[in-house]
């Protein structure tokens, strides 16, 4: 039996469920979900494992915020528990050879996540070094699970263009080495992310662009033109905004800008994001929507969102607008999770660093003409 006071456990369990005691059962349930032959009980046990990480998030956000307050950096902090459907989607994801990417659901280290966003790369580096210092770690037992360079996607950006640094910790509060102080949540993993504002602006733009266009750019195995657009955009931003050259090292910045402009002219990604920035009524976004870009009387583009009860009506309306000659671009957008789409939109709209403006002003990329 785990050695901790019943009263303490009862209090914690009323807020955060403990992880399932049988870790092998969690692994088996994950495999069943990945293979598509899961029973309801399999989903329940994986969801209990997921939900138990809420306790870890609470512990880490308190610890991290305490240290943020000790430094002079301006840091934006956020935390999240990985969504149930995102976990299921990740378990079923396969590589180009058809092999599952996740072999053991209990080893996934991003159920619990804390993210810090910094104004500059220098501040990010300074704070991360501080968090790794003996002054911070002397009062806790939390362990870095991997070498601190393992998930340094600033030094080695992902194929997609994603940049940031992830530190994975094993949750071990002070005193957890003593049996009488152990709690069920000890040993669970948490991912701590570090990004600059420019890196976060890129990631947020990819997220909302994917949601609106029905794409999965950040999960691409083979790079599409769209994927190459965002990958090049990431490198151009790094060169112009942070004075870093980490990808496409055989191409000059001018060559990258030229290709980026060509891709924007063909794909119109910045055009859609630019117009979307002007839209302030995100609550209109529902499950079935038509996003209609049109020209106002003064010639400037504008966006209207027209919600529908079903897909057929929305598709018919988009076709009607396209054929009318009155629309610059009318597209049907389905959002199985309207709340997720609205949340992503608000993140994009409220971001202090504008992805479109960075590329326009610093990368000298012109938004595609309608």
Backbone torsions as a table, in degrees:
resi	resn	phi	psi	omega
1	UNK	NA	139.1	179.6
2	UNK	-68.6	134.9	-174.6
3	UNK	-89.2	91.9	171.5
4	UNK	-151.7	157.3	-175.1
5	UNK	-65.0	137.4	-177.7
6	UNK	-62.1	-39.2	-177.4
7	UNK	-63.4	-40.5	178.6
8	UNK	-66.3	-45.4	-179.0
9	UNK	-61.7	-42.7	-178.9
10	UNK	-61.0	-40.2	179.8
11	UNK	-65.5	-46.1	-180.0
12	UNK	-67.0	-41.7	-176.1
13	UNK	-67.2	-25.3	178.5
14	UNK	-69.3	-19.8	-179.9
15	UNK	-107.4	-48.8	-177.7
16	UNK	-120.8	119.8	178.7
17	UNK	-65.9	144.8	175.7
18	UNK	-73.6	156.1	176.6
19	UNK	-67.5	154.4	175.5
20	UNK	-56.3	141.8	-177.3
21	UNK	-69.4	-32.5	-176.6
22	UNK	-94.3	97.5	-178.0
23	UNK	-67.1	-31.1	178.1
24	UNK	-64.0	-34.2	178.2
25	UNK	-67.2	-35.9	176.9
26	UNK	-63.4	-44.9	179.6
27	UNK	-61.1	-45.6	-179.3
28	UNK	-62.7	-39.5	179.2
29	UNK	-64.1	-40.2	178.5
30	UNK	-62.4	-41.6	178.7
31	UNK	-64.7	-41.2	179.8
32	UNK	-63.3	-41.8	178.2
33	UNK	-64.2	-44.2	-179.1
34	UNK	-62.0	-35.6	-177.3
35	UNK	-87.5	-4.0	176.8
36	UNK	79.4	17.0	179.4
37	UNK	-123.6	33.1	-176.7
38	UNK	-78.5	144.0	171.8
39	UNK	-91.8	163.5	177.7
40	UNK	-52.1	-35.2	-179.5
41	UNK	-64.8	-31.1	178.5
42	UNK	-66.3	-43.6	177.9
43	UNK	-64.1	-37.6	-179.3
44	UNK	-64.9	-42.3	-176.6
45	UNK	-71.3	-37.3	176.8
46	UNK	-68.7	-36.2	179.1
47	UNK	-68.9	-34.6	175.2
48	UNK	-65.2	-41.3	177.3
49	UNK	-60.3	-45.2	178.7
50	UNK	-61.3	-50.9	-175.0
51	UNK	-64.2	-30.2	-179.1
52	UNK	-62.7	-22.9	-179.4
53	UNK	-72.4	-7.1	174.1
54	UNK	-60.8	-33.0	177.6
55	UNK	-64.0	-41.2	-178.6
56	UNK	-66.7	-41.6	178.1
57	UNK	-58.4	-44.6	-178.3
58	UNK	-61.4	-43.2	178.9
59	UNK	-63.2	-46.8	-175.4
60	UNK	-71.5	-37.4	-179.7
61	UNK	-65.3	-34.0	176.6
62	UNK	-66.7	-44.8	-179.0
63	UNK	-64.3	-47.4	-177.1
64	UNK	-68.0	-44.7	-179.1
65	UNK	-61.2	-35.7	178.3
66	UNK	-59.4	-39.4	-178.5
67	UNK	-81.0	-30.0	173.3
68	UNK	-59.1	-41.3	-178.3
69	UNK	-69.0	-15.5	179.0
70	UNK	-88.4	-10.5	-178.7
71	UNK	-109.4	165.4	-176.9
72	UNK	-95.1	0.2	-178.0
73	UNK	-71.5	148.3	173.1
74	UNK	-89.9	110.6	-173.4
75	UNK	-122.5	131.4	172.6
76	UNK	-95.2	124.8	-175.7
77	UNK	-114.5	137.7	175.6
78	UNK	-142.4	156.4	178.7
79	UNK	-139.2	152.8	177.7
80	UNK	-157.6	147.6	170.6
81	UNK	-99.5	128.2	-175.5
82	UNK	-55.9	132.9	-178.0
83	UNK	-67.9	148.8	-177.4
84	UNK	-57.3	-48.4	-177.5
85	UNK	-67.3	-30.4	177.3
86	UNK	-67.5	-38.5	177.4
87	UNK	-62.4	-47.2	-179.5
88	UNK	-61.6	-43.4	179.4
89	UNK	-61.8	-41.0	-178.7
90	UNK	-67.6	-37.4	179.5
91	UNK	-64.8	-31.3	-176.4
92	UNK	-90.0	-4.9	-176.9
93	UNK	-72.3	140.0	-178.3
94	UNK	-124.8	157.4	176.4
95	UNK	-85.0	-177.2	-175.9
96	UNK	-61.6	-26.4	-179.7
97	UNK	-84.5	-3.8	179.6
98	UNK	90.1	8.4	179.1
99	UNK	-89.4	144.3	177.8
100	UNK	-63.6	138.6	-179.8
101	UNK	-80.0	-27.8	-179.3
102	UNK	-111.6	112.7	-179.1
103	UNK	-90.0	-27.2	-174.2
104	UNK	-138.9	107.3	-177.6
105	UNK	-62.1	-30.4	-178.4
106	UNK	-71.8	-14.7	178.8
107	UNK	-94.4	-4.9	175.8
108	UNK	-62.0	127.9	-172.1
109	UNK	-102.7	8.5	-177.2
110	UNK	-119.7	24.9	170.9
111	UNK	-60.0	-44.7	177.4
112	UNK	-103.8	130.5	-177.7
113	UNK	-138.2	136.6	172.2
114	UNK	-124.4	136.3	-177.3
115	UNK	-127.8	136.6	174.4
116	UNK	-120.5	135.3	-179.6
117	UNK	-119.4	126.9	-173.6
118	UNK	-113.9	153.8	-179.9
119	UNK	-69.1	-36.3	-177.3
120	UNK	-134.3	160.0	176.9
121	UNK	-65.8	-34.5	179.7
122	UNK	-63.2	-42.1	179.7
123	UNK	-68.0	-38.3	177.3
124	UNK	-59.7	-50.1	-178.0
125	UNK	-62.0	-43.1	-179.1
126	UNK	-61.7	-45.5	-176.7
127	UNK	-70.1	-38.4	179.5
128	UNK	-64.7	-41.9	177.2
129	UNK	-62.0	-37.8	177.1
130	UNK	-63.5	-42.5	-179.7
131	UNK	-66.3	-24.4	178.6
132	UNK	-89.3	-3.8	-174.1
133	UNK	-77.7	160.6	178.4
134	UNK	-64.1	-28.7	-179.7
135	UNK	-63.0	-31.5	-179.2
136	UNK	-86.7	-40.2	-172.4
137	UNK	-84.0	-8.9	-173.9
138	UNK	-67.1	-24.9	-176.8
139	UNK	-102.1	3.2	178.0
140	UNK	-134.4	165.8	179.3
141	UNK	-111.3	4.0	-179.4
142	UNK	-53.2	131.8	-175.3
143	UNK	-111.6	134.3	168.6
144	UNK	-69.8	124.3	-174.7
145	UNK	-77.7	-30.0	-176.6
146	UNK	-126.6	166.7	172.7
147	UNK	-57.7	142.4	-172.5
148	UNK	-67.0	-10.0	177.7
149	UNK	-92.8	-7.4	-172.9
150	UNK	-59.5	-44.6	-178.0
151	UNK	-114.1	41.1	177.1
152	UNK	-90.0	89.9	-178.4
153	UNK	-87.3	7.1	169.6
154	UNK	-86.9	-43.7	177.0
155	UNK	-70.6	-40.1	179.3
156	UNK	-130.6	86.6	-177.4
157	UNK	-59.1	152.2	176.0
158	UNK	-67.8	161.0	177.2
159	UNK	-52.2	-34.2	-177.4
160	UNK	-77.3	-15.7	-174.4
161	UNK	105.4	-4.6	-179.7
162	UNK	-62.3	136.2	177.5
163	UNK	-133.0	146.0	-178.3
164	UNK	155.3	175.9	177.2
165	UNK	-127.9	134.5	178.0
166	UNK	-117.3	126.7	171.7
167	UNK	-109.2	130.9	179.3
168	UNK	-106.4	122.9	-179.5
169	UNK	-112.7	147.8	167.3
170	UNK	-94.0	124.7	-175.3
171	UNK	-74.5	107.9	179.6
172	UNK	-139.0	89.0	-179.0
173	UNK	-64.0	163.4	178.4
174	UNK	-59.3	133.5	179.8
175	UNK	92.3	-8.2	-176.6
176	UNK	-69.8	-13.2	177.9
177	UNK	-74.2	-16.3	178.1
178	UNK	-91.9	128.1	-173.2
179	UNK	-54.3	-40.0	-176.4
180	UNK	-68.2	-17.5	-178.8
181	UNK	-100.5	-1.2	-174.6
182	UNK	-69.2	146.9	176.3
183	UNK	-126.2	158.7	-177.0
184	UNK	-58.5	-25.2	-174.1
185	UNK	-85.7	-9.1	-179.4
186	UNK	-61.6	133.6	178.8
187	UNK	96.0	-10.0	175.9
188	UNK	-68.2	158.8	-174.9
189	UNK	-102.5	151.8	176.2
190	UNK	-141.3	141.2	179.0
191	UNK	-104.5	127.3	177.7
192	UNK	-110.1	119.6	-176.2
193	UNK	-104.0	142.1	175.1
194	UNK	-121.8	127.6	175.4
195	UNK	-140.5	154.7	167.8
196	UNK	-87.3	167.6	179.7
197	UNK	-63.3	-38.4	179.6
198	UNK	-65.6	-42.0	178.3
199	UNK	-64.6	-38.3	179.6
200	UNK	-69.4	-36.9	177.7
201	UNK	-61.4	-41.6	177.2
202	UNK	-61.7	-49.3	-176.5
203	UNK	-63.0	-40.0	179.8
204	UNK	-67.7	-38.7	178.2
205	UNK	-63.9	-40.9	177.5
206	UNK	-62.4	-43.3	-178.0
207	UNK	-60.5	-50.8	-175.7
208	UNK	-74.6	-33.4	177.1
209	UNK	-63.6	-40.8	177.6
210	UNK	-64.7	-42.4	-179.7
211	UNK	-63.4	-42.3	-177.7
212	UNK	-73.1	-35.9	-176.4
213	UNK	-96.1	0.3	179.0
214	UNK	67.4	34.1	-178.2
215	UNK	-111.5	172.0	178.2
216	UNK	-135.0	57.9	-173.3
217	UNK	-57.1	-42.3	-174.2
218	UNK	-72.9	-7.9	178.5
219	UNK	-108.6	9.3	-176.1
220	UNK	-62.8	138.0	172.7
221	UNK	-95.9	-44.5	175.4
222	UNK	-110.0	127.8	-170.6
223	UNK	-74.1	124.6	173.6
224	UNK	-87.2	175.8	175.1
225	UNK	-60.5	-39.8	177.9
226	UNK	-61.9	-44.7	178.4
227	UNK	-62.5	-39.9	178.9
228	UNK	-66.1	-36.6	177.1
229	UNK	-56.4	-50.8	-176.7
230	UNK	-71.2	-33.3	178.1
231	UNK	-65.5	-44.8	177.7
232	UNK	-65.8	-41.9	179.5
233	UNK	-57.4	-41.0	179.0
234	UNK	-61.2	-43.8	-179.1
235	UNK	-69.4	-39.8	179.0
236	UNK	-64.0	-42.0	177.2
237	UNK	-61.5	-43.4	180.0
238	UNK	-61.8	-41.2	-179.3
239	UNK	-70.1	-43.0	-175.2
240	UNK	-81.9	-37.0	-171.6
241	UNK	-95.4	-29.8	-173.8
242	UNK	-127.6	5.0	175.8
243	UNK	58.2	40.2	179.5
244	UNK	-118.5	139.0	173.4
245	UNK	-122.8	104.6	-174.2
246	UNK	-127.6	-12.9	-179.3
247	UNK	-140.4	165.0	-179.8
248	UNK	49.8	43.5	-173.6
249	UNK	-69.0	-13.0	176.5
250	UNK	-86.9	-2.3	-179.2
251	UNK	-118.0	138.9	176.9
252	UNK	-75.1	163.3	177.9
253	UNK	-61.2	-38.6	179.1
254	UNK	-62.5	-39.9	178.8
255	UNK	-66.7	-39.3	178.1
256	UNK	-65.6	-42.7	178.3
257	UNK	-61.3	-39.6	179.8
258	UNK	-64.5	-44.2	179.4
259	UNK	-67.7	-37.7	178.9
260	UNK	-62.2	-41.2	178.1
261	UNK	-63.8	-40.7	178.9
262	UNK	-62.9	-43.1	179.3
263	UNK	-67.4	-37.8	177.3
264	UNK	-65.1	-41.2	178.9
265	UNK	-61.0	-37.6	-179.1
266	UNK	-79.3	-41.5	-170.9
267	UNK	-98.5	-28.2	178.4
268	UNK	67.3	28.9	-177.6
269	UNK	-66.1	-46.6	179.2
270	UNK	-65.7	-33.7	179.3
271	UNK	-59.7	-47.8	-179.0
272	UNK	-66.4	-41.3	179.0
273	UNK	-66.0	-37.3	-179.6
274	UNK	-64.0	-46.1	179.6
275	UNK	-67.5	-38.9	-179.7
276	UNK	-60.2	-31.7	-178.6
277	UNK	-61.5	-24.5	-177.5
278	UNK	-84.0	-13.9	-175.4
279	UNK	-82.2	126.6	-173.3
280	UNK	-117.8	9.0	-177.0
281	UNK	-121.4	63.4	-174.1
282	UNK	-66.3	-16.9	179.8
283	UNK	-65.9	-15.1	177.6
284	UNK	-72.6	-20.5	-178.5
285	UNK	-65.7	121.0	-178.1
286	UNK	-122.6	-161.5	-178.1
287	UNK	-69.5	-41.5	179.9
288	UNK	-119.1	119.4	-175.4
289	UNK	-136.2	151.0	165.4
290	UNK	-113.1	122.6	174.2
291	UNK	-97.2	115.2	-175.0
292	UNK	-114.5	115.5	175.4
293	UNK	-96.4	125.2	-177.7
294	UNK	-139.3	168.6	178.2
295	UNK	-97.9	131.1	174.1
296	UNK	-75.5	175.0	-177.7
297	UNK	-61.5	-29.5	179.8
298	UNK	-84.1	1.6	175.8
299	UNK	92.8	-5.8	-179.6
300	UNK	-85.4	145.7	-178.6
301	UNK	-74.5	150.2	178.1
302	UNK	-141.7	165.2	-177.0
303	UNK	-126.9	135.0	170.1
304	UNK	-125.5	142.9	177.1
305	UNK	-110.1	123.2	-177.8
306	UNK	-115.1	108.8	-178.7
307	UNK	-82.7	150.2	179.5
308	UNK	-135.2	160.8	-178.6
309	UNK	-79.7	-26.0	-178.6
310	UNK	-147.2	167.5	-175.3
311	UNK	-66.8	-40.1	-175.8
312	UNK	-59.7	-45.4	179.7
313	UNK	-63.4	-40.6	-178.5
314	UNK	-67.1	-43.6	-179.5
315	UNK	-64.3	-41.4	178.2
316	UNK	-62.0	-39.5	179.8
317	UNK	-67.1	-41.8	179.2
318	UNK	-61.9	-42.0	178.2
319	UNK	-63.8	-43.1	178.8
320	UNK	-59.7	-45.2	-179.8
321	UNK	-65.5	-42.0	179.6
322	UNK	-60.8	-39.4	-177.1
323	UNK	-80.8	-14.7	-174.5
324	UNK	-76.1	-22.1	-175.5
325	UNK	82.0	-3.4	-179.1
326	UNK	-92.1	-12.6	-177.2
327	UNK	-108.0	138.5	174.2
328	UNK	-80.4	-34.4	-179.2
329	UNK	-164.3	116.9	177.3
330	UNK	-121.1	125.4	-176.2
331	UNK	-137.0	140.8	175.8
332	UNK	-83.1	128.1	178.7
333	UNK	-122.4	118.3	175.9
334	UNK	-98.5	132.3	177.1
335	UNK	-125.8	101.7	178.7
336	UNK	-62.2	-24.3	177.6
337	UNK	-125.5	82.5	-178.8
338	UNK	-54.0	-35.7	180.0
339	UNK	-62.7	-38.4	179.4
340	UNK	-65.7	-41.9	178.6
341	UNK	-63.5	-43.3	179.9
342	UNK	-65.8	-39.8	179.3
343	UNK	-63.9	-45.2	178.9
344	UNK	-62.0	-39.3	179.3
345	UNK	-63.3	-45.3	-179.2
346	UNK	-61.5	-40.3	176.7
347	UNK	-58.2	-44.9	-178.6
348	UNK	-66.7	-46.1	-175.5
349	UNK	-65.1	-37.0	-174.3
350	UNK	-91.6	-2.0	-178.1
351	UNK	-65.3	126.4	-177.7
352	UNK	-67.2	-22.9	176.3
353	UNK	-103.4	121.0	-175.5
354	UNK	-93.8	117.1	-179.9
355	UNK	-56.7	-44.6	-178.5
356	UNK	-64.7	-44.3	-178.9
357	UNK	-65.0	-37.5	177.9
358	UNK	-58.5	-48.1	-177.3
359	UNK	-70.2	-33.8	178.8
360	UNK	-70.4	-47.9	-171.7
361	UNK	-86.0	-43.1	-174.9
362	UNK	-93.5	-31.8	-179.7
363	UNK	-99.1	-6.4	176.6
364	UNK	57.9	40.9	176.5
365	UNK	-100.3	124.3	-179.8
366	UNK	-85.8	135.6	177.1
367	UNK	-63.5	137.2	-178.2
368	UNK	-59.0	140.1	177.4
369	UNK	-74.3	143.2	179.6
370	UNK	-61.6	NA	NA
